[in-house]
Amino acid sequence: MTYIEIGEWLFMQSPAQEVRTAVFVHEQGIAPEDEWDADDATALHAVLFDVNGQALGNARLLNPLANVAKVGRMAVLAHERGHGYGARLLQALLLEARRRGNKEVRLSAQRTAEGFYASQGFSVYGEPFDEVGIPHVEMRLNLS
């Protein structure tokens, strides 16, 4: 059994940092100074926990433009992938974006995750690009 908690950085920082450090810093080799940014303070964070309160995955939701939300820093621990946790986290943030009245959700997907986001209704927008040494592509979902 798992559950998702959604909240501000003040409350979600510790479990979100555990997941992001394991996935982005240790597994993918992203420098810690590239992982943490000022957007954490203003983002809404979703963390998925197991029955024992252990964080298994996380994502954040930003509002960079009027009527546009941005999903980012989405990660699930390597040994917990394949259980649908990423889809649950994404759907929780899409529900929040709809609640806020956003008309579109954008994200920068690692190319290895492009198929996952496409399965959730996102479409590629523009050309691939490099972010912290990892190939990415912008993807968008119309909520209207």
Beta strands, then each sheet from edge to edge (+ up, - down):
strand 1: 2-8
strand 2: 44-50
strand 3: 55-65
strand 4: 68-76
strand 5: 104-110
strand 6: 123-131
strand 7: 134-142
sheet 1: 1+ 2- 3+ 4- 5- 7+ 6-
end
